[in-house]
Structures are given as structure tokens and as C-alpha cells.
């Protein structure tokens, strides 16, 4: 396991920014998850152990299993000792060892600025989640990349696995120029992001998924799946986006277009809540159908739940 990053030790000429970046994650908040990391065992595509087995089977690396020999396959992998005992032909299959790369893709559109009193703004929750995941990966010797987008890709930091890289990611997350603003075009931004996400690994997309057809988003993820990436969608959600406040009159402002509308919440509450639930269900079902993992991150809940969602991501495939 690689040395733990020390968020307060970054050499940066802007010490104030470094301290702010360091505040995005704390060792204490991640220590409670150390026991969860134990599920990363030495199986195909196991995660979080510093060195990981990939799904590509070859002749080097660690022995995986025996499989029945089929005529036409190379005979070099036949285990002749086992043949002598069983009089059956078996191939020895091996798993190549590789580093895991996690690509963090974060929505920085204007709607992410929204947050009700007492809860994180969605942008802050997304930044903390991305920082915590980056910390987790770096402490295990893995690599992470960071992509920030709204209607276009605004910033991309290629994958790296050093403490210096970790602090570069944090600085990107708190840089005002990359702050939440403008409209969102998730599908278009994903199309532009795909060539940047190298090598193949895990893609974690953090967004509220507002302002775009859920089916269009799911369709845009197809090329990533085709390239062999595993995908986790984390939907940021504020309580006021799920249930309208119990007040007689409310003025709603679109944080991306700045359009305003005044309504009586009681008149539209049922339709509003039904619409929100329907959009989330489309994402959930569509993700399940495509082999994509999906979780809702509620801003009123502890942000560590995002780490739990990540650690459960594809857990069935590693146990």
C-alpha cells in the first residue's frame, strides 16, 4: 500500500488554496472505511488493493483457474501433470496484474450551485466526493483522472497516482474558474470526454442530471461501455428538488438559464414529485439494463455514503 497522502503537506506557492483543498477530505472520515477495502481480494478485476488483477487472461501474472481444453486452442497452456492424473486436458489460465485507474467526471453546470439551508450545495458535495475518492485511490497506489464539464469539457487532468497529482486534483476542484456555472450538455460533454479517459478503468460520473433527457445521457455512455469501462453514476439530489416546500407562494429560478416562474407549490406538488421520481427511475432502470451502477447522493445525508456506494460498486464481481 502506498503512503497516505498528507493533505497539509503539499508544496504550493498559494498556501491558502492548499489548505482549502486539504479541507475537502480528512483522514478520519476515510479510516472508518478501511475495513470495507478488505473486500478487494485477489480475484479477477479485484479492486482497491494497490495491485489489481485485470480481466485479461494471459500466461504471466497469477494463476487463476483450470479450464477444459477445446480443440483448436494453443496447446502451450495444457497442464500435463493434471492430464497424467485425470486423463483430461486442462488449460492453466493466468490473470495479468495491472493498476486500477478511476476516472472522475464532475458536472460543474449552474444547477449544481443549488443547495438548501443546512445542506451542502450540490457542487460542494460533488467536490468533496471526488476528493474523497481520489484520496482513497492514491492511498492504495491507484491512479485517478479528473474531468470537469458543463456544456463543454472545461478541464481535464490525466490519470496519475502521486501525492503531487492528488493535490493537483484538489486545486482543480477549488479553482474559481472551474466553479459551477452555465448550462449543461451532458451527452455532448461525454462524447468529448471519451477519448480522454485512458486507460480503461472505472468511470465515476457525478451530476444532478438535470436539464437533459435521461435516455440521451444513457445513450451517450454507450461508447464508454464499448471500450470496456465500468461506470458508476452518482446523482446529486437536494431535498427541495424532491419535495416542494410547504409555503403558499414560491418563485423558482433556473440556475442555468435564469428563467423565473412564480407558482403555488400546493397546486403542482404531486406532479412535480412524480416527474422527479420518474426521471430518477429512468436513470436507475436504464443503468441496470446496461450494466451501469447507479446511486442517489442526497445532500442531507453524510457524504461518506458516496464512499460506501463506490466500495459497493461491482462488489459482486470481486467476491
C-alpha positions as CSV (number, residue, x, y, z in Angstrom):
1,X,0.0,0.0,0.0
2,X,1.3,3.4,-0.9
3,X,2.0,6.1,1.8
4,X,-1.1,8.0,2.7
5,X,-1.3,11.4,1.1
6,X,-0.9,14.2,3.6
7,X,-3.2,17.0,2.5
8,X,-1.5,19.6,4.6
9,X,2.0,18.9,3.2
10,X,1.6,20.0,-0.4
11,X,4.3,22.4,-1.6
12,X,2.3,25.2,-3.2
13,X,3.0,28.9,-3.5
14,X,-0.6,29.5,-2.7
15,X,-0.8,28.2,0.8
16,X,-4.3,29.4,1.3
17,X,-5.6,27.4,-1.6
18,X,-3.6,24.3,-0.5
19,X,-5.3,24.5,2.9
20,X,-8.7,24.9,1.4
21,X,-8.1,21.9,-0.9
22,X,-6.8,19.9,2.0
23,X,-10.1,20.5,3.8
24,X,-12.1,18.6,1.2
25,X,-11.0,15.3,2.7
26,X,-9.9,14.2,6.2
27,X,-8.1,11.0,7.1
28,X,-10.6,10.5,9.9
29,X,-13.6,10.3,7.6
30,X,-11.9,7.6,5.5
31,X,-10.5,5.5,8.2
32,X,-13.9,4.1,9.0
33,X,-13.9,2.6,5.5
34,X,-10.6,0.7,5.8
35,X,-12.5,-2.4,6.8
36,X,-14.6,-2.1,3.6
37,X,-11.4,-2.1,1.5
38,X,-10.8,-5.6,2.7
39,X,-13.3,-6.9,0.2
40,X,-10.8,-6.2,-2.5
41,X,-9.4,-9.7,-2.8
42,X,-7.1,-11.4,-5.3
43,X,-9.7,-12.2,-7.9
44,X,-10.3,-11.1,-11.5
45,X,-10.5,-7.3,-11.5
46,X,-10.3,-7.0,-7.7
47,X,-10.2,-3.5,-6.5
48,X,-8.5,-1.3,-4.0
49,X,-5.5,-3.5,-3.1
50,X,-2.8,-1.4,-4.8
51,X,-2.2,-4.1,-7.4
52,X,-5.2,-5.5,-9.2
53,X,-6.0,-8.3,-11.5
54,X,-7.4,-7.3,-14.8
55,X,-9.9,-9.2,-16.8
56,X,-7.3,-10.0,-19.5
57,X,-6.1,-13.5,-19.1
58,X,-2.7,-14.4,-20.3
59,X,0.4,-16.5,-19.5
60,X,2.0,-14.1,-17.0
61,X,0.9,-13.0,-13.6
62,X,-1.0,-15.0,-11.0
63,X,-2.6,-18.4,-11.6
64,X,-6.4,-18.1,-11.9
65,X,-8.1,-21.4,-12.7
66,X,-8.2,-24.5,-14.9
67,X,-10.5,-24.7,-17.9
68,X,-11.2,-27.6,-20.2
69,X,-9.1,-27.7,-23.3
70,X,-11.1,-27.2,-26.6
71,X,-9.5,-28.4,-29.9
72,X,-8.1,-25.5,-31.8
73,X,-6.7,-23.6,-28.8
74,X,-3.0,-23.4,-28.3
75,X,-1.5,-26.4,-26.5
76,X,1.2,-24.5,-24.7
77,X,-1.1,-23.9,-21.7
78,X,-2.0,-27.5,-21.2
79,X,-1.2,-28.8,-17.7
80,X,0.3,-32.2,-18.5
81,X,0.7,-33.2,-14.8
82,X,-3.0,-32.8,-14.3
83,X,-3.6,-34.8,-17.5
84,X,-1.5,-37.6,-16.1
85,X,-3.8,-37.7,-13.0
86,X,-7.1,-37.2,-14.7
87,X,-6.5,-38.2,-18.4
88,X,-8.3,-35.0,-19.3
89,X,-6.9,-31.9,-21.0
90,X,-7.0,-28.7,-19.0
91,X,-5.5,-25.3,-19.6
92,X,-3.9,-23.2,-16.9
93,X,-5.3,-19.7,-17.0
94,X,-3.5,-16.7,-15.6
95,X,-4.6,-13.2,-14.7
96,X,-2.3,-10.3,-15.6
97,X,-1.6,-7.8,-12.8
98,X,-2.4,-4.2,-13.5
99,X,-3.0,-0.9,-11.8
100,X,-6.6,0.3,-11.4
101,X,-7.5,3.7,-12.9
102,X,-10.5,5.6,-11.8
103,X,-11.8,8.4,-14.0
104,X,-13.7,11.1,-12.0
105,X,-16.1,13.1,-14.2
106,X,-17.8,16.0,-12.4
107,X,-20.7,18.2,-13.5
108,X,-20.0,21.9,-12.9
109,X,-23.1,23.4,-14.5
110,X,-25.1,26.1,-12.9
111,X,-27.7,23.8,-11.4
112,X,-25.0,22.3,-9.2
113,X,-24.8,25.5,-7.2
114,X,-28.2,24.8,-5.7
115,X,-28.4,23.9,-2.0
116,X,-31.0,24.5,0.7
117,X,-30.0,25.9,4.1
118,X,-28.3,23.4,6.3
119,X,-27.2,21.2,3.4
120,X,-24.2,21.3,1.1
121,X,-24.7,22.8,-2.3
122,X,-24.5,20.0,-4.9
123,X,-21.3,21.4,-6.3
124,X,-19.6,21.2,-2.9
125,X,-20.9,17.7,-2.3
126,X,-19.6,16.6,-5.7
127,X,-16.2,18.2,-5.0
128,X,-15.9,16.5,-1.6
129,X,-17.0,13.2,-3.0
130,X,-14.5,13.4,-5.8
131,X,-11.7,14.4,-3.4
132,X,-12.5,11.6,-1.0
133,X,-12.5,9.0,-3.9
134,X,-9.2,10.5,-5.2
135,X,-7.7,10.2,-1.7
136,X,-8.9,6.6,-1.4
137,X,-7.3,5.7,-4.7
138,X,-4.0,7.4,-4.1
139,X,-3.6,5.8,-0.6
140,X,-3.9,2.5,-2.3
141,X,-1.4,3.2,-5.1
142,X,-4.0,3.5,-7.8
143,X,-4.4,6.2,-10.4
144,X,-7.2,8.8,-10.9
145,X,-8.0,11.3,-13.6
146,X,-10.4,14.3,-13.2
147,X,-12.7,15.9,-15.8
148,X,-14.9,18.9,-15.1
149,X,-17.7,19.8,-17.5
150,X,-20.8,21.8,-18.0
151,X,-21.9,22.4,-21.7
152,X,-18.3,21.6,-22.7
153,X,-15.3,19.9,-21.1
154,X,-13.8,22.7,-19.0
155,X,-10.8,21.0,-17.5
156,X,-9.1,17.6,-17.7
157,X,-6.3,16.2,-15.6
158,X,-4.9,13.0,-17.0
159,X,-4.6,10.0,-14.7
160,X,-1.8,10.0,-12.1
161,X,-1.1,8.3,-8.8
162,X,1.3,10.5,-6.9
163,X,0.6,12.8,-3.9
164,X,1.5,15.7,-6.2
165,X,-1.2,14.6,-8.6
166,X,-3.7,14.3,-5.7
167,X,-3.1,17.9,-4.8
168,X,-3.4,19.0,-8.4
169,X,-6.8,17.4,-8.4
170,X,-7.8,19.2,-5.3
171,X,-6.6,22.5,-6.6
172,X,-8.7,21.9,-9.8
173,X,-11.8,21.2,-7.7
174,X,-11.5,24.6,-5.8
175,X,-10.3,26.7,-8.7
176,X,-12.9,29.5,-9.1
177,X,-12.6,29.4,-12.9
178,X,-14.0,25.9,-12.9
179,X,-16.8,26.7,-10.4
180,X,-20.4,25.7,-11.1
181,X,-21.8,27.9,-13.8
182,X,-23.5,27.9,-17.2
183,X,-25.8,25.3,-18.9
184,X,-25.2,21.6,-19.0
185,X,-25.0,19.3,-22.0
186,X,-24.1,16.0,-20.5
187,X,-24.4,13.9,-23.7
188,X,-22.2,16.3,-25.7
189,X,-19.6,16.6,-23.0
190,X,-19.4,12.8,-22.6
191,X,-18.7,12.5,-26.3
192,X,-15.8,14.9,-25.9
193,X,-14.6,13.2,-22.8
194,X,-14.4,9.6,-24.1
195,X,-11.1,10.0,-25.9
196,X,-9.6,11.5,-22.7
197,X,-10.4,8.6,-20.4
198,X,-7.3,6.4,-20.8
199,X,-6.5,3.7,-19.8
200,X,-9.6,1.6,-19.5
201,X,-10.9,1.5,-15.9
202,X,-13.8,2.8,-13.8
203,X,-15.7,5.9,-14.7
204,X,-17.5,7.7,-11.8
205,X,-19.9,10.4,-13.1
206,X,-21.1,12.9,-10.5
207,X,-24.1,15.1,-11.7
208,X,-27.6,16.1,-10.8
209,X,-28.6,15.0,-14.4
210,X,-30.9,18.0,-14.7
211,X,-31.6,19.7,-17.9
212,X,-31.1,16.7,-20.2
213,X,-33.1,13.7,-21.2
214,X,-32.1,10.7,-19.1
215,X,-32.2,8.4,-22.1
216,X,-29.8,10.7,-24.0
217,X,-27.4,10.5,-21.1
218,X,-27.6,6.7,-21.0
219,X,-27.1,6.5,-24.8
220,X,-24.1,8.8,-24.5
221,X,-22.5,6.3,-22.1
222,X,-22.6,3.5,-24.7
223,X,-19.2,4.2,-26.2
224,X,-17.6,4.1,-22.7
225,X,-19.1,0.7,-22.1
226,X,-18.0,-0.5,-25.6
227,X,-14.4,0.5,-24.6
228,X,-14.6,-1.8,-21.6
229,X,-15.1,0.9,-18.9
230,X,-17.1,0.1,-15.8
231,X,-19.4,3.0,-15.0
232,X,-20.9,4.4,-11.7
233,X,-23.5,7.2,-11.9
234,X,-23.8,9.3,-8.7
235,X,-26.8,11.6,-8.9
236,X,-26.6,14.6,-6.5
237,X,-30.0,15.5,-5.1
238,X,-31.2,18.2,-2.7
239,X,-34.3,17.7,-0.6
240,X,-36.1,20.7,-2.2
241,X,-35.6,19.0,-5.6
242,X,-37.6,16.0,-4.4
243,X,-40.3,17.7,-2.3
244,X,-41.6,21.2,-2.7
245,X,-41.7,23.4,0.3
246,X,-44.9,23.9,2.2
247,X,-45.4,27.6,1.5
248,X,-48.3,29.4,-0.2
249,X,-46.3,31.0,-3.0
250,X,-42.8,30.3,-4.4
251,X,-40.6,31.8,-7.1
252,X,-38.4,29.4,-8.9
253,X,-35.2,30.5,-10.8
254,X,-33.5,28.3,-13.3
255,X,-29.8,28.4,-12.2
256,X,-28.6,27.8,-15.8
257,X,-31.0,29.9,-17.9
258,X,-32.0,32.3,-15.1
259,X,-35.6,32.0,-16.2
260,X,-38.1,32.7,-13.4
261,X,-41.6,31.4,-12.6
262,X,-43.9,32.0,-9.7
263,X,-46.2,29.2,-8.6
264,X,-48.3,27.9,-5.7
265,X,-46.4,24.7,-4.6
266,X,-49.6,23.1,-3.4
267,X,-51.0,23.1,-7.0
268,X,-48.1,21.4,-8.6
269,X,-46.5,19.4,-5.7
270,X,-47.9,16.0,-6.8
271,X,-47.0,16.4,-10.5
272,X,-43.6,17.8,-9.6
273,X,-42.7,15.0,-7.3
274,X,-44.0,12.4,-9.7
275,X,-41.9,13.9,-12.5
276,X,-38.7,14.0,-10.4
277,X,-39.2,10.4,-9.3
278,X,-39.9,9.3,-12.9
279,X,-36.6,10.8,-14.2
280,X,-34.7,9.1,-11.4
281,X,-36.3,5.8,-12.2
282,X,-35.5,6.1,-15.9
283,X,-31.8,6.6,-14.9
284,X,-31.9,3.7,-12.4
285,X,-33.6,1.2,-14.7
286,X,-31.7,2.3,-17.8
287,X,-28.4,1.9,-15.9
288,X,-29.4,-1.6,-14.7
289,X,-30.3,-2.7,-18.2
290,X,-26.9,-1.5,-19.4
291,X,-24.8,-3.0,-16.6
292,X,-24.1,0.5,-15.2
293,X,-24.2,1.1,-11.4
294,X,-26.4,3.9,-10.1
295,X,-26.8,5.6,-6.7
296,X,-28.5,8.8,-5.5
297,X,-26.4,11.0,-3.2
298,X,-28.8,13.0,-1.0
299,X,-27.1,16.2,0.2
300,X,-28.8,16.0,3.6
301,X,-27.0,12.6,4.2
302,X,-23.4,12.1,5.3
303,X,-21.1,12.4,2.3
304,X,-19.3,9.3,3.3
305,X,-22.3,7.4,1.9
306,X,-20.7,8.2,-1.5
307,X,-17.7,6.2,-0.5
308,X,-19.9,3.3,0.5
309,X,-21.6,3.5,-2.9
310,X,-18.2,3.3,-4.6
311,X,-16.9,0.5,-2.5
312,X,-20.1,-1.5,-3.3
313,X,-19.6,-0.7,-7.0
314,X,-19.2,-4.0,-8.8
315,X,-18.5,-5.7,-5.4
316,X,-20.4,-8.8,-6.6
317,X,-17.8,-9.2,-9.4
318,X,-14.9,-9.3,-6.9
319,X,-16.2,-11.6,-4.2
